[in-house]
Amino acid sequence: MAGLTPQTPTPLALTVHGTSRTLEVRFSTGETFILPFELLRVYSPSAEVQGHDPSQRVLQTGKRQVEILAVEPVGHYAVQPHFSDGHKSGIYSWDYLYEMGRNQTQWWADYEARLAAAGASRDAADHDAVAMTTTAGSCGCGGGACHG
């Protein structure tokens, strides 16, 4: 997470839209971004998802229907969403949310390309089928039951 500076855009409002599964973030720059829960989940800044370097990134699959159950503030610099799949370790700094909003078209394209390359899906049923037919550890979950 990059350090916050006086130039870091800050959210003026965060609104969770459960029906559309989006987080609306209005920034001090005047920009408003509509971030799908799925995008937030698959790009969680947690070590569980990102690893400790790019080679350790874990492809998140089956997250199309994920929901945000709660959003907790973290100091004056971030929020921590709690997702319906149990994931709640990602801390989303203001600069990370801003970067995600500004680049979400490219991030979606990158995510879909990684899914296609892995023969994986955004849908949970497809993820479960892949997990059951792979050998332990080959789905990127480290063996045993898949988690994300």
Secondary structure as a PSIPRED ss2 file (coil, helix, strand):
# PSIPRED VFORMAT (PSIPRED V4.0)

   1 M C   1.000  0.000  0.000
   2 A C   1.000  0.000  0.000
   3 G C   1.000  0.000  0.000
   4 L C   1.000  0.000  0.000
   5 T C   1.000  0.000  0.000
   6 P C   1.000  0.000  0.000
   7 Q C   1.000  0.000  0.000
   8 T C   1.000  0.000  0.000
   9 P C   1.000  0.000  0.000
  10 T C   1.000  0.000  0.000
  11 P E   0.000  0.000  1.000
  12 L E   0.000  0.000  1.000
  13 A E   0.000  0.000  1.000
  14 L E   0.000  0.000  1.000
  15 T E   0.000  0.000  1.000
  16 V E   0.000  0.000  1.000
  17 H E   0.000  0.000  1.000
  18 G C   1.000  0.000  0.000
  19 T C   1.000  0.000  0.000
  20 S C   1.000  0.000  0.000
  21 R C   1.000  0.000  0.000
  22 T E   0.000  0.000  1.000
  23 L E   0.000  0.000  1.000
  24 E E   0.000  0.000  1.000
  25 V E   0.000  0.000  1.000
  26 R E   0.000  0.000  1.000
  27 F E   0.000  0.000  1.000
  28 S C   1.000  0.000  0.000
  29 T C   1.000  0.000  0.000
  30 G C   1.000  0.000  0.000
  31 E C   1.000  0.000  0.000
  32 T E   0.000  0.000  1.000
  33 F E   0.000  0.000  1.000
  34 I E   0.000  0.000  1.000
  35 L E   0.000  0.000  1.000
  36 P E   0.000  0.000  1.000
  37 F H   0.000  1.000  0.000
  38 E H   0.000  1.000  0.000
  39 L H   0.000  1.000  0.000
  40 L H   0.000  1.000  0.000
  41 R H   0.000  1.000  0.000
  42 V H   0.000  1.000  0.000
  43 Y C   1.000  0.000  0.000
  44 S C   1.000  0.000  0.000
  45 P C   1.000  0.000  0.000
  46 S C   1.000  0.000  0.000
  47 A H   0.000  1.000  0.000
  48 E H   0.000  1.000  0.000
  49 V H   0.000  1.000  0.000
  50 Q H   0.000  1.000  0.000
  51 G C   1.000  0.000  0.000
  52 H C   1.000  0.000  0.000
  53 D C   1.000  0.000  0.000
  54 P H   0.000  1.000  0.000
  55 S H   0.000  1.000  0.000
  56 Q H   0.000  1.000  0.000
  57 R C   1.000  0.000  0.000
  58 V C   1.000  0.000  0.000
  59 L C   1.000  0.000  0.000
  60 Q C   1.000  0.000  0.000
  61 T C   1.000  0.000  0.000
  62 G C   1.000  0.000  0.000
  63 K C   1.000  0.000  0.000
  64 R C   1.000  0.000  0.000
  65 Q C   1.000  0.000  0.000
  66 V C   1.000  0.000  0.000
  67 E C   1.000  0.000  0.000
  68 I E   0.000  0.000  1.000
  69 L E   0.000  0.000  1.000
  70 A E   0.000  0.000  1.000
  71 V E   0.000  0.000  1.000
  72 E E   0.000  0.000  1.000
  73 P E   0.000  0.000  1.000
  74 V E   0.000  0.000  1.000
  75 G C   1.000  0.000  0.000
  76 H C   1.000  0.000  0.000
  77 Y C   1.000  0.000  0.000
  78 A E   0.000  0.000  1.000
  79 V E   0.000  0.000  1.000
  80 Q E   0.000  0.000  1.000
  81 P E   0.000  0.000  1.000
  82 H E   0.000  0.000  1.000
  83 F E   0.000  0.000  1.000
  84 S C   1.000  0.000  0.000
  85 D C   1.000  0.000  0.000
  86 G C   1.000  0.000  0.000
  87 H C   1.000  0.000  0.000
  88 K C   1.000  0.000  0.000
  89 S C   1.000  0.000  0.000
  90 G C   1.000  0.000  0.000
  91 I C   1.000  0.000  0.000
  92 Y E   0.000  0.000  1.000
  93 S E   0.000  0.000  1.000
  94 W H   0.000  1.000  0.000
  95 D H   0.000  1.000  0.000
  96 Y H   0.000  1.000  0.000
  97 L H   0.000  1.000  0.000
  98 Y H   0.000  1.000  0.000
  99 E H   0.000  1.000  0.000
 100 M H   0.000  1.000  0.000
 101 G H   0.000  1.000  0.000
 102 R H   0.000  1.000  0.000
 103 N H   0.000  1.000  0.000
 104 Q H   0.000  1.000  0.000
 105 T H   0.000  1.000  0.000
 106 Q H   0.000  1.000  0.000
 107 W H   0.000  1.000  0.000
 108 W H   0.000  1.000  0.000
 109 A H   0.000  1.000  0.000
 110 D H   0.000  1.000  0.000
 111 Y H   0.000  1.000  0.000
 112 E H   0.000  1.000  0.000
 113 A H   0.000  1.000  0.000
 114 R H   0.000  1.000  0.000
 115 L H   0.000  1.000  0.000
 116 A H   0.000  1.000  0.000
 117 A H   0.000  1.000  0.000
 118 A H   0.000  1.000  0.000
 119 G C   1.000  0.000  0.000
 120 A C   1.000  0.000  0.000
 121 S C   1.000  0.000  0.000
 122 R C   1.000  0.000  0.000
 123 D C   1.000  0.000  0.000
 124 A H   0.000  1.000  0.000
 125 A H   0.000  1.000  0.000
 126 D H   0.000  1.000  0.000
 127 H H   0.000  1.000  0.000
 128 D H   0.000  1.000  0.000
 129 A H   0.000  1.000  0.000
 130 V H   0.000  1.000  0.000
 131 A H   0.000  1.000  0.000
 132 M H   0.000  1.000  0.000
 133 T H   0.000  1.000  0.000
 134 T C   1.000  0.000  0.000
 135 T C   1.000  0.000  0.000
 136 A C   1.000  0.000  0.000
 137 G C   1.000  0.000  0.000
 138 S C   1.000  0.000  0.000
 139 C C   1.000  0.000  0.000
 140 G C   1.000  0.000  0.000
 141 C C   1.000  0.000  0.000
 142 G C   1.000  0.000  0.000
 143 G C   1.000  0.000  0.000
 144 G C   1.000  0.000  0.000
 145 A C   1.000  0.000  0.000
 146 C C   1.000  0.000  0.000
 147 H C   1.000  0.000  0.000
 148 G C   1.000  0.000  0.000
